[in-house]
Amino acid sequence: MDTIAKRPNPSKKREAYLMILYTVFILFWLYSAGSKLYDFDTFKQEMHSQVFPNGISNLLSYAIPAFEIMIAGLLVYSTTRLLGMTLSFLLMLMFTAYVGLALLDAYRFMPCNCIGLLGQHASWGANFILNLFIVIVAAIGLILTFKHRERRKEKDMNV
């Protein structure tokens, strides 16, 4: 008896890749927020050694982890994933720009390199490369999420 090997459905494969991407970003944002909240007093002190005025540093100490958790939550639900990927891309772009400006000596003083994902043991250059890589992955994820959403709309209209 002949058995015909079934080819994997390309749309199912794409969906699986996207689910892996969303899961990685959810874990990334939860880890990032969790590491800040785990030792919140140290994180607040590190924020005060950045280039921002004290009031802004205080606000960012609370806002950044909250925003990271919110982004992770948006990536959980299919109806909010496009927004979650957009915010992932934009937040990582802002972090990358901040690190890039530090590398270019754009600040009055060199801020503490202690709040990045790699911590104080990594150079600004290493943080910049990691952030740039994450920005690229987020951009790809954003594009794929948008295309996936458009395909779903098309499919729903044809049914």
Number of C-alpha atoms within 10 A of each C-alpha: 3 4 5 6 6 6 6 8 8 9 11 10 11 14 14 12 14 17 14 12 19 23 15 13 23 23 14 16 21 20 16 18 20 16 15 21 17 10 10 16 12 14 18 19 14 17 23 20 19 18 17 13 11 13 10 13 19 15 12 17 21 15 13 15 21 16 17 23 20 17 24 26 16 21 23 16 12 12 11 13 21 21 17 26 27 18 21 27 20 15 18 19 19 13 17 21 15 16 23 19 14 21 15 9 12 11 13 8 11 14 17 17 20 19 19 20 16 14 12 13 10 13 14 19 13 13 21 21 14 15 22 19 14 18 21 14 16 24 19 15 22 22 15 18 24 17 12 17 16 12 13 12 11 11 10 9 8 7 5
